[in-house]
């Protein structure tokens, strides 16, 4: 850490275009040396050749995407790096996720301590050597291999670490959040944590879906990479009208998949990562079978011995989503039948798991697709295609709820979480929504000639600035291949809790919440009567919509996980901020982001960052799957 802290100012002072050039050289080197690296990935992580090729491609995409972004949008005067950033990456994507985290932090100008998974340090070391050769200073990027419970925990707790990037389990992400809540950054704010965790990813198939397309997409989604993807399909929901036929086709097709050594081109499913993982997956399958659920396993082809930790892919037909208590990270697909009338109840059950990473729908009915896409809580939605293989800059990847904090990897907001930019800088680069979100409309129609405790001109300036920065509801098409539509959009994050200590702070918090489309739950300070007077004036101005957009949080507790909370806006610093951060981090459930501003910062006009108050969602649609894409026949 000391070496990284010394190197950080030098790398931070390097012009963004020069940092981008270094990453471009590293991408070129990675492509040139892809063959030995693919062999290493296959040997160390048990990846098939096709998966190893995908790792190389995605790592290259990350370096070029983030490099191009900083070269075009960043300058060192307005985007100051955090300092020393810790990147903790997983074993299931030992090159691409490792490289994505490291290249993003480097592009933003940070020094990086890279802590790879203890199962795959050799692949990480090869990538670090390439980055050093491309021009990253030795002190600005250091590989720190070792167990997470010792090396990782010590680095998270180190006072010189100013930001953490983590991909792994929800439980470990929560432990990291609680550790980081014990201290503040040098600027006096909570330490940024970008966590991407797991999911109970579901796909809904209705009776209109093309059965053959479903088979291909389900098998790839559930069993590619031996099911060891955070995006992998865990729950397949089949409309009961077609379930029997669809299941028969799935079971028959699964028997054609070949399990074996991943260095053989004919292998479809390789080993799981280690013996611990194998034992946990087999124990889950045994429990399901003992509970009377119908289990189908792939029948292994060939007689050569398998040296490794192999799990034969399994399809388990279950009778309730309540059977799924936690993610099973392996080649196991659960199947649930549903009736058409139960569709909304089914989506409620999927949302109730608390996870929100990927979701798939197979249907040729546009109304069904639109309805499910609007109702499901998921960061990446896939229509009439598989639910894996998100492409950098095409389908930015990341979840909500128990599946991660955001922002999305390979998306327009990610790098802004790794710098100390001005509030609104992240959203300024994305287009505005065509219409107003209801909360924005409410703000726009407010006519408040007099606000208790706030100068009229100051109040109007705060509202105008928040509305100008607002991007909730924004939606646009991302670049992508012919025959596929990829839409990216920003959605309100959910209930925002506001903890002001002055009327000015209260106004900033309420306005930021409503401008981003979120209801604002306010906990008024007992010591400031001015806040109460302003609160009553704001509720009066909201009229009949006051209870919907400005509900009182008096009498509720920050510690109660049953109280819905998507983000917290706090006015204050020092010990008061530390105490609040610790309470919020101790909550069960999803990790809640705390955005703080001191009273002096608010007086200076530095409001809250609305990027913390929106969710990103990517919707990828196979436009050629529902009987053909008419656009293809009219292209010049």
For each residue, the residues with C-beta under 8 A, 3 or more apart:
1: 4 5 84 113 155 158 160 161
2: 5 6 160
3: 6 7 139 142
4: 1 7 8 84 111 112 113 139 140 142 160
5: 1 2 8 83 84 111 160
6: 2 3 9 139
7: 3 4 10 11 111 137 138 139 140
8: 4 5 11 12 81 83 84 110 111 140
9: 6 12 13
10: 7 13 14 137 139 140
11: 7 8 14 19 81 106 109 110 111 136 137 140
12: 8 9 76 80 81 83 109 110 111
13: 9 10 76
14: 10 11 18 19 109
15: 18 19 76
16: 19 20 70 71 74 75 76 79 107 109
17: 20 21 70 71
18: 14 15 21 22
19: 11 14 15 16 22 23 67 70 106 107 109
20: 16 17 23 24 67 68 70 71 107
21: 17 18 24 25 67 135
22: 18 19 25 26 67 106 131 134 135 136
23: 19 20 26 27 63 64 66 67 103 106 107 134
24: 20 21 27 28 63 64 67
25: 21 22 28 29 134 135
26: 22 23 29 30 63 103 130 131 133 134 135 136
27: 23 24 30 31 59 60 63 64 67
28: 24 25 31 32
29: 25 26 32 33 130 133 134
30: 26 27 33 34 37 56 59 60 63 99 127 130
31: 27 28 34 56 60
32: 28 29
33: 29 30 36 37 130
34: 30 31 37 38 53 56
35: 38 39
36: 33 39 40
37: 30 33 34 40 41 52 56 95 123 126
38: 34 35 41 42 49 52 53 55 56
39: 35 36 42 43 52 263
40: 36 37 43 44 122 123 126
41: 37 38 44 45 47 51 52 55 94 95 123
42: 38 39 45 46 47 48 49 52 262 263 270
43: 39 40 263
44: 40 41 94 119 120 122 123
45: 41 42 91 92 94 119 120 123 273
46: 42 226 262 270 271 272 273 308 309
47: 41 42 51 52 55 225 262 270
48: 42 51 52 225 262 267 268 269 270
49: 38 42 52 53 262 263 265
50: 53 54
51: 41 47 48 54 55 224 225 262
52: 37 38 39 41 42 47 48 49 55 56
53: 34 38 49 50 56 57
54: 50 51 57 58 96 389
55: 38 41 47 51 52 58 59 93 94 95 96
56: 30 31 34 37 38 52 53 59 60 95
57: 53 54 60 61
58: 54 55 61 62 93 95 96 99 100 391 392
59: 27 30 55 56 62 63 95 96 98 99 100 127
60: 27 30 31 56 57 63 64
61: 57 58 64 65 391 392 393 410
62: 58 59 65 66 96 99 100 103 104 392 409 410
63: 23 24 26 27 30 59 60 66 67 99 103
64: 23 24 27 60 61 67 68
65: 61 62 68 69 392 393 410
66: 23 62 63 69 70 103 104 107 108 414 415
67: 19 20 21 22 23 24 27 63 64 70 71 103 107
68: 20 64 65 71 72
69: 65 66 72 73 74 107 412 415
70: 16 17 19 20 66 67 73 74 107 108 109 415
71: 16 17 20 67 68 74
72: 68 69
73: 69 70 429
74: 16 69 70 71 78 79 108 415 419
75: 16 78 79
76: 12 13 15 16 79 80 109
77:
78: 74 75 421 422 425
79: 16 74 75 76 108 109 416 419 420 421 425
80: 12 76 109 419 420 421
81: 8 11 12 108 109 110 418 419 420
82: 85 108 110 162 163 185 192 418 419 420
83: 5 8 12 110 111 160 162 163 186
84: 1 4 5 8 110 111 112 113 160 161 162 163
85: 82 105 110 111 112 113 161 162 163 164 165 418
86: 112 113 115 155 156 161 163 164 165
87: 98 101 102 105 112 113 114 115 165
88: 115 148 152 156 164 165 166 167 168 176
89: 93 94 97 98 101 114 115 116 117 124 167
90: 93 94 97 117 167 168
91: 45 94 116 117 118 119 120 273
92: 45 97 225 228 229 230 273 329
93: 55 58 89 90 96 97 98 167 229
94: 41 44 45 55 89 90 91 97 98 116 117 119 120 123 124
95: 37 41 55 56 58 59 98 99 123 124 127
96: 54 55 58 59 62 93 99 100
97: 89 90 92 93 94 100 101 167 409
98: 59 87 89 93 94 95 101 102 114 116 123 124 127
99: 30 58 59 62 63 95 96 102 103 127
100: 58 59 62 96 97 103 104 392 409 410
101: 87 89 97 98 104 105 114 165 167
102: 87 98 99 105 106 112 114 127 128 131 141
103: 23 26 62 63 66 67 99 100 106 107 131
104: 62 66 100 101 107 108 165 409 414 415 418
105: 85 87 101 102 108 110 112 163 165 418
106: 11 19 22 23 102 103 109 110 112 131 136 140 141
107: 16 19 20 23 66 67 69 70 103 104 415
108: 66 70 74 79 81 82 104 105 415 418 419
109: 11 12 14 16 19 70 76 79 80 81 106 419
110: 8 11 12 81 82 83 84 85 105 106 162 163 418
111: 4 5 7 8 11 12 83 84 85 139 140 141
112: 4 84 85 86 87 102 105 106 140 141 142
113: 1 4 84 85 86 87 142 144 155 161
114: 87 89 98 101 102 124 128 141 142 143 144
115: 86 87 88 89 144 145 146 148 151 152 155
116: 89 91 94 98 120 121 123 124 143 145
117: 89 90 91 94 120 121 148
118: 91 121 145 146 147 148
119: 44 45 91 94 273 274
120: 44 45 91 94 116 117 123 124
121: 116 117 118 124 125 143 145
122: 40 44 125 126
123: 37 40 41 44 45 94 95 98 116 120 126 127
124: 89 94 95 98 114 116 120 121 127 128 143 145
125: 121 122 128 129 143 145
126: 37 40 122 123 129 130
127: 30 59 95 98 99 102 123 124 130 131
128: 102 114 124 125 131 132 141 143
129: 125 126 132 133
130: 26 29 30 33 126 127 133 134
131: 22 26 102 103 106 127 128 134 136 141
132: 128 129 136 138 141
133: 26 29 129 130
134: 22 23 25 26 29 130 131
135: 21 22 25 26
136: 11 22 26 106 131 132 140 141
137: 7 10 11 140 141
138: 7 132 141 142
139: 3 4 6 7 10 111 142
140: 4 7 8 10 11 106 111 112 136 137
141: 102 106 111 112 114 128 131 132 136 137 138
142: 3 4 112 113 114 138 139
143: 114 116 121 124 125 128
144: 113 114 115 151 155
145: 115 116 118 121 124 125 151
146: 115 118 150 151 152
147: 118 150 151 152
148: 88 115 117 118 151 152 153 168 172
149: 152 153
150: 146 147 153 154
151: 115 144 145 146 147 148 154 155
152: 88 115 146 147 148 149 155 156
153: 148 149 150 156 157 179
154: 150 151 157 158
155: 1 86 113 115 144 151 152 158 161
156: 86 88 152 153 161 164 176 179 180
157: 153 154 179 182
158: 1 154 155 161
159: 183
160: 1 2 4 5 83 84
161: 1 84 85 86 113 155 156 158 164 191
162: 82 83 84 85 110 185 186 191 192
163: 82 83 84 85 86 105 110 185 191 192 193 194 418
164: 85 86 88 156 161 176 180 191 192 193 194
165: 85 86 87 88 101 104 105 194
166: 88 172 173 176 193 194 195 196
167: 88 89 90 93 97 101 195 196 197 230
168: 88 90 148 172 173 197
169: 172 173 197 198
170: 173 174 197 198 402 403
171: 174 175
172: 148 166 168 169 175 176
173: 166 168 169 170 176 177 193 195 197 404 405 591
174: 170 171 177 178 585 591
175: 171 172 178 179
176: 88 156 164 166 172 173 179 180 193 195
177: 173 174 180 181 193 195 585 591
178: 174 175 181 182 582 585 586
179: 153 156 157 175 176 182
180: 156 164 176 177 183 190 191 193 585
181: 177 178 190 578 581 582 584 585
182: 157 178 179 578 582
183: 159 180 191 578
184: 188 189 190 191 573 574 577 578
185: 82 162 163 188 189 190 191 192
186: 83 162
187: 420
188: 184 185 573 574 577 596 598
189: 184 185 577 596
190: 180 181 184 185 577 581 593 594 595 596
191: 161 162 163 164 180 183 184 185
192: 82 162 163 164 185 417 418
193: 163 164 166 173 176 177 180 405 591
194: 163 164 165 166 405 406 407 414 417 418
195: 166 167 173 176 177 404 405 591
196: 166 167 230 397 398 399 403 404 405 409
197: 167 168 169 170 173 230 357 399 402 403 404
198: 169 170 230 327 329 355 357 402 403
199: 230 231 234 327 355 356 357 358 399 402 403
200: 234 235 324 327 350 353 355
201: 221 231 232 233 234 235 355 357 358 359 360 378 387
202: 233 234 235 236 237 350 359 360
203: 217 218 221 233 235 236 237 359 360 361 362 382 387
204: 237 338 343 346 347 359 360 361 362 363 372
205: 209 214 218 236 237 238 239 242 246 361 362 363
206: 209 239 242 340 343 361 362 363 365 368
207: 239 241 242 340
208: 363 364 365 368
209: 205 206 213 214 242 362 363 364 384
210: 213 214 362 364 384 625 626
211: 214 215 242 245 246 249
212: 215 216 249
213: 209 210 216 217 362 384 625
214: 205 209 210 211 217 218 246 362
215: 211 212 218 219 246 249 250 253
216: 212 213 219 220 386
217: 203 213 214 220 221 360 362 384 385 386 387
218: 203 205 214 215 221 222 233 236 250 333 386
219: 215 216 222 223 224 250 253 254 257
220: 216 217 223 224 386 388
221: 201 203 217 218 224 232 233 360 386 387 388
222: 218 219 227 232 233 234 236 313 331 332 333
223: 219 220 226 227 254 257 268 269 313 331 333
224: 51 219 220 221 227 229 232 268 388
225: 47 48 51 92 228 229 232 388
226: 46 223 269 270 271 272 311 313 330 331
227: 222 223 224 232 313 329 330 331 332 333
228: 92 225 232 272 273 329 330
229: 92 93 224 225 232 388
230: 92 167 196 197 198 199 357 403
231: 199 201 357 358 380 387 388 389 390 397
232: 201 221 222 224 225 227 228 229 387 388
233: 201 202 203 218 221 222 236 333 358 360 386 387 388
234: 199 200 201 202 222 324 327 328 332 333 334
235: 200 201 202 203 321 324 333 334 335 336 350
236: 202 203 205 218 222 233 333 334 335 336
237: 202 203 204 205 335 336 337 338 346
238: 205 242 243 246 247 335 336 337 338
239: 205 206 207 242 243 337 338 339 340
240: 243 337 338 339
241: 207 340
242: 205 206 207 209 211 238 239 245 246
243: 238 239 240 246 247 335 337
244: 247 248
245: 211 242 248 249
246: 205 211 214 215 238 242 243 249 250
247: 238 243 244 250 251 315 317 335
248: 244 245 251 252
249: 211 212 215 245 246 252 253
250: 215 218 219 246 247 253 254 315 335
251: 247 248 254 255 296 315
252: 248 249 255 256
253: 215 219 249 250 256 257
254: 219 223 250 251 257 296 298 313 315
255: 251 252 298 299
256: 252 253
257: 219 223 253 254 268 269 298 313
258: 266 267 268 269 301 302
259: 267 268 269 270 298 300 301 306 310 312 313
260: 264 266 267 269 270 302 304 306
261: 264 267 270 304 306 307 308
262: 42 46 47 48 49 51 267 270 271
263: 39 42 43 49 267
264: 260 261 267
265: 49
266: 258 260
267: 48 258 259 260 261 262 263 264 270
268: 48 223 224 257 258 259
269: 48 223 226 257 258 259 260 298 313 331
270: 42 46 47 48 226 259 260 261 262 267 308 310
271: 46 226 262 278 306 308 309 310 311
272: 46 226 228 277 278 281 309 310 311 330 331
273: 45 46 91 92 119 228 277 309
274: 119 277 278 309
275: 278 279 309
276: 279 280
277: 272 273 274 280 281 309 329 330
278: 271 272 274 275 281 282 309 310 311 330
279: 275 276 282 283
280: 276 277 283 284 328 330
281: 272 277 278 284 285 311 328 329 330 331 332
282: 278 279 285 286 311
283: 279 280 286 287
284: 280 281 287 288 328 332
285: 281 282 288 289 295 297 314 316 332
286: 282 283 289 290
287: 283 284 290 291
288: 284 285 291 293 295 316 318 323
289: 285 286 292 293 295 316
290: 286 287
291: 287 288 323
292: 289
293: 288 289 316 317 318 319 323
294: 316 317
295: 285 288 289 314 315 316 317
296: 251 254 314 315 316
297: 285 312 313 314
298: 254 255 257 259 269 312 313 314
299: 255
300: 259 306 312
301: 258 259
302: 258 260
303:
304: 260 261
305:
306: 259 260 261 271 300 310
307: 261
308: 46 261 270 271
309: 46 271 272 273 274 275 277 278
310: 259 270 271 272 278 306
311: 226 271 272 278 281 282 314 330 331 332
312: 259 297 298 300 331
313: 222 223 226 227 254 257 259 269 297 298 331 332 333
314: 285 295 296 297 298 311 331 332 333
315: 247 250 251 254 295 296 333 335
316: 285 288 289 293 294 295 296 332 333 334 335
317: 247 293 294 295 334 335 336 337
318: 288 293 321 323 324 334 335 336
319: 293 323 336
320: 323 336
321: 235 318 324 336 346 349 350 353
322: 325
323: 288 291 293 318 319 320 334
324: 200 234 235 318 321 334 353
325: 322
326:
327: 198 199 200 234 355
328: 234 280 281 284 332
329: 92 198 227 228 277 281
330: 226 227 228 272 277 278 280 281 311
331: 222 223 226 227 269 272 281 311 312 313 314
332: 222 227 234 281 284 285 311 313 314 316 328
333: 218 222 223 227 233 234 235 236 313 314 315 316
334: 234 235 236 316 317 318 323 324
335: 235 236 237 238 243 247 250 315 316 317 318
336: 235 236 237 238 317 318 319 320 321 346
337: 237 238 239 240 243 317
338: 204 237 238 239 240 342 343 346
339: 239 240 342
340: 206 207 239 241 343
341:
342: 338 339 345 346
343: 204 206 338 340 346 347 368 372
344: 347 348 375
345: 342 348 349
346: 204 237 321 336 338 342 343 349 350
347: 204 343 344 350 351 372 375 376
348: 344 345 351 352
349: 321 345 346 352 353
350: 200 202 235 321 346 347 353 359 376
351: 347 348 356 375 376 377
352: 348 349
353: 200 321 324 349 350 402
354: 401 402 589 590
355: 198 199 200 201 327 399 401 402 403
356: 199 351 359 376 377 378 379 399 400 401 402 403
357: 197 198 199 201 230 231 378 379 380 398 399 403 404
358: 199 201 231 233 378 379 380 381 382 387 388 399
359: 201 202 203 204 350 356 372 376 378 380 381 382 387
360: 201 202 203 204 217 221 233 381 382 383 385 386 387
361: 203 204 205 206 368 369 372 373 381 382 383 384
362: 203 204 205 206 209 210 213 214 217 383 384
363: 204 205 206 208 209 368 369 372 383 384
364: 208 209 210 384 626 627
365: 206 208 368 369
366: 369 370
367: 370 371
368: 206 208 343 361 363 365 371 372
369: 361 363 365 366 372 373 383 621
370: 366 367 373 374
371: 367 368 374 375
372: 204 343 347 359 361 363 368 369 375 376
373: 361 369 370 376 381 383 619
374: 370 371
375: 344 347 351 371 372
376: 347 350 351 356 359 372 373 381
377: 351 356 400 401
378: 201 356 357 358 359 381 399 400 617
379: 356 357 358 397 398 399 400 403 404 406 408 615 616 617 618
380: 231 357 358 359 387 390 395 397 398 399 617 618 620
381: 358 359 360 361 373 376 378 617 618 619 620
382: 203 358 359 360 361 385 386 387 619 620 621
383: 360 361 362 363 369 373 619 620 621 622
384: 209 210 213 217 361 362 363 364 621 622 625 626
385: 217 360 382 484 620 621 622 625
386: 216 217 218 220 221 233 360 382 389
387: 201 203 217 221 231 232 233 358 359 360 380 382
388: 220 221 224 225 229 231 232 233 358
389: 54 231 386
390: 231 380 394 395 396 397 410 618 620
391: 58 61 394 395 410 480
392: 58 61 62 65 100 396 409 410
393: 61 65 396 410 411 478 479
394: 390 391 478 479 480 486 620
395: 380 390 391 410 478 480 486 618 620
396: 390 392 393 408 409 410 411 412 414 478 488 616 618
397: 196 231 379 380 390 408 409 410 411 618
398: 196 357 379 380 403 404 406 407 408 409 411 616
399: 196 197 199 355 356 357 358 378 379 380 402 403 404
400: 356 377 378 379 403 404 406 493 590 615
401: 354 355 356 377 589 590
402: 170 197 198 199 353 354 355 356 399 589 590
403: 170 196 197 198 199 230 355 356 357 379 398 399 400
404: 173 195 196 197 357 379 398 399 400
405: 173 193 194 195 196 591 593
406: 194 379 398 400 413 615 616
407: 194 398 411 413 414 416 417 426 611 616
408: 379 396 397 398 411 413 414 616 618
409: 62 97 100 104 196 392 396 397 398 414
410: 61 62 65 100 390 391 392 393 395 396 397 414
411: 393 396 397 398 407 408 414 488 616 618
412: 69 396 426 429 430 488
413: 406 407 408 416 417 426 427 430 611 616
414: 66 104 194 396 407 408 409 410 411 417 418
415: 66 69 70 74 104 107 108 418 419
416: 79 407 413 419 421 425 426 611
417: 192 194 407 413 414 426 611
418: 81 82 85 104 105 108 110 163 192 194 414 415
419: 74 79 80 81 82 108 109 415 416
420: 79 80 81 82 187
421: 78 79 80 416 425 426
422: 78 425 606
423: 469 606 607 608 609 610
424: 427 428 469 607 609 610 611
425: 78 79 416 421 422 428 429
426: 407 412 413 416 417 421 429 609 611
427: 413 424 430 469 470 471 490 610 611 614
428: 424 425 469
429: 73 412 425 426
430: 412 413 427 471 474 476 490
431: 471 474 476
432: 470 471 474
433: 436 437 470 471 472 473 474 475 490
434: 473
435: 473
436: 433 440 441 444 473
437: 433 440 441 470 472 473 492 516 517
438: 441 442 517 549
439: 442 443 472 492 513 514 515 516 517 518 519 549
440: 436 437 443 444 467 470 472 473 514 515 517
441: 436 437 438 444 445
442: 438 439 445 446 514 542 545 549
443: 439 440 446 463 466 467 511 514 515
444: 436 440 441 467
445: 441 442
446: 442 443 463 541 542
447: 541
448: 451 456 459 460 537 541
449: 456
450: 456
451: 448 454 456 459 503 507 534 537
452: 503 530 533 534 537
453: 502 503 504 530 531 533 534
454: 451 458 459 462 503 504 507 534
455: 458 459
456: 448 449 450 451 459 460
457: 460 461
458: 454 455 461 462 504
459: 448 451 454 455 456 462 463 507
460: 448 456 457 463 464
461: 457 458 464 465 605
462: 454 458 459 465 466 507 508 511 607
463: 443 446 459 460 466 467 511
464: 460 461 467 468
465: 461 462 468 469 605 607
466: 443 462 463 469 470 511 512 514 515 607 610
467: 440 443 444 463 464 470 515
468: 464 465
469: 423 424 427 428 465 466 515 610
470: 427 432 433 437 440 466 467 515 516 517 610
471: 427 430 431 432 433 474 490 516 610 614
472: 433 437 439 440 490 491 492 515 516 517 518 610 613 614
473: 433 434 435 436 437 440 489 490 491 517
474: 430 431 432 433 471 489 490
475: 433 487 488 489 490
476: 430 431 487 488 489
477: 480 485 486 487 488
478: 393 394 395 396 486 487 488 618
479: 393 394 486
480: 391 394 395 477 484 485 486 620
481: 484
482: 632 635
483: 622 623 624 629 632
484: 385 480 481 620 621 622 623 624
485: 477 480 620 621 623
486: 394 395 477 478 479 480 618 619 620 621
487: 475 476 477 478 618 619 620 621
488: 396 411 412 475 476 477 478 616 617 618 619
489: 473 474 475 476 616 617 619
490: 427 430 433 471 472 473 474 475 614 615 616 617
491: 472 473 517 614 615 616 617
492: 437 439 472 516 517 518 613 614 615
493: 400 496 516 518 566 567 612 613 614 615
494: 518 564 565 566 567 615
495: 518 519 521 564 565 566
496: 493 509 512 513 516 518 519 520 521 566 567 568 569 613
497: 520 521 522 523 553 558 565 567 568 569
498: 506 509 510 513 520 521 522 523 568 569
499: 509 523 525 568 569 570 571 572 580
500: 503 505 506 508 509 522 524 525 528 531 571
501: 505 525 527 528 531 571 572 599
502: 453 505 506 528 530 531 571 599 602
503: 451 452 453 454 500 506 507 528 530 531 533 534
504: 453 454 458 507 508 599 602 603
505: 500 501 502 508 509 571 597 599 602
506: 498 500 502 503 509 510 522 524 531 534 535 571
507: 451 454 459 462 503 504 510 511 534 538
508: 462 500 504 505 511 512 569 571 597 602 607 608
509: 496 498 499 500 505 506 512 513 520 522 569 571 608
510: 498 506 507 513 514 520 522 538 550
511: 443 462 463 466 507 508 514 515 607
512: 466 496 508 509 515 516 569 607 608 610 613
513: 439 496 498 509 510 516 518 519 520 569 613
514: 439 440 442 443 466 510 511 517 518 520 549
515: 439 440 443 466 467 469 470 472 511 512 610
516: 437 439 470 471 472 492 493 496 512 513 610 613 614
517: 437 438 439 440 470 472 473 491 492 514 614
518: 439 472 492 493 494 495 496 513 514 566 567 613
519: 439 495 496 513 548 549 550 551
520: 496 497 498 509 510 513 514 549 550 551
521: 495 496 497 498 551 552 553 556 565
522: 497 498 500 506 509 510 535 550 552 553
523: 497 498 499 553 554 556 558
524: 500 506 528 531 532 535 554
525: 499 500 501 528 531
526:
527: 501
528: 500 501 502 503 524 525 531 532
529: 532 533
530: 452 453 502 503 533 534
531: 453 500 501 502 503 506 524 525 528 534 535
532: 524 528 529 535 536
533: 452 453 503 529 530 536 537
534: 451 452 453 454 503 506 507 530 531 537 538
535: 506 522 524 531 532 538 539 550
536: 532 533 539 540
537: 448 451 452 533 534 540 541
538: 507 510 534 535 541 542 550
539: 535 536 542 546 550
540: 536 537 543 546
541: 446 447 448 537 538
542: 442 446 538 539 545 546 549 550
543: 540 546
544:
545: 442 542 548 549
546: 539 540 542 543 549 550
547: 550 551
548: 519 545 551
549: 438 439 442 514 519 520 542 545 546
550: 510 519 520 522 535 538 539 542 546 547
551: 519 520 521 547 548
552: 521 522 555
553: 497 521 522 523 556 563
554: 523 524
555: 552
556: 521 523 553 560 563
557: 560 563
558: 497 523 563 565 568 580 583 584 587
559: 583 586 587
560: 556 557 563
561: 587 588 589
562:
563: 553 556 557 558 560
564: 494 495
565: 494 495 497 521 558 568 584 587 592
566: 493 494 495 496 518 592 613
567: 493 494 496 497 518 592 593 594 595 612 613
568: 496 497 498 499 558 565 580 584 592 593 594 595
569: 496 497 498 499 508 509 512 513 595 596 597 608
570: 499 577 580 594 595 596 597
571: 499 500 501 502 505 506 508 509 596 597 598 599 602
572: 499 501 576 577 580 596 598 599
573: 184 188 576 577 596 598
574: 184 188 577 578
575: 578 579
576: 572 573 579 580
577: 184 188 189 190 570 572 573 574 580 581 594 596
578: 181 182 183 184 574 575 581 582
579: 575 576 582 583
580: 499 558 568 570 572 576 577 583 584 594
581: 181 190 577 578 584 585 594
582: 178 181 182 578 579 585 586
583: 558 559 579 580 586 587
584: 181 558 565 568 580 581 587 592 594
585: 174 177 178 180 181 581 582 591 592
586: 178 559 582 583
587: 558 559 561 565 583 584 592
588: 561
589: 354 401 402 561
590: 354 400 401 402
591: 173 174 177 193 195 405 585
592: 565 566 567 568 584 585 587
593: 190 405 567 568 612
594: 190 567 568 570 577 580 581 584
595: 190 567 568 569 570 608 609 612
596: 188 189 190 569 570 571 572 573 577
597: 505 508 569 570 571 601 602 606 607 608
598: 188 571 572 573 601 602
599: 501 502 504 505 571 572 602 603
600: 603 604
601: 597 598 604 606
602: 502 504 505 508 571 597 598 599 605 606 607
603: 504 599 600
604: 600 601
605: 461 465 602
606: 422 423 597 601 602
607: 423 424 462 465 466 508 511 512 597 602
608: 423 508 509 512 569 595 597 612 613
609: 423 424 426 595 612 613
610: 423 424 427 466 469 470 471 472 512 515 516 613 614
611: 407 413 416 417 424 426 427 614
612: 493 567 593 595 608 609
613: 472 492 493 496 512 513 516 518 566 567 608 609 610
614: 427 471 472 490 491 492 493 516 517 610 611
615: 379 400 406 490 491 492 493 494
616: 379 396 398 406 407 408 411 413 488 489 490 491
617: 378 379 380 381 488 489 490 491
618: 379 380 381 390 395 396 397 408 411 478 486 487 488
619: 373 381 382 383 486 487 488 489
620: 380 381 382 383 385 390 394 395 480 484 485 486 487
621: 369 382 383 384 385 484 485 486 487
622: 383 384 385 483 484 625
623: 483 484 485 626 629 631
624: 483 484 628 629 632
625: 210 213 384 385 622
626: 210 364 384 623
627: 364
628: 624 632 633
629: 483 623 624 632 633
630: 633 634
631: 623 634 635
632: 482 483 624 628 629 635
633: 628 629 630
634: 630 631
635: 482 631 632
636:
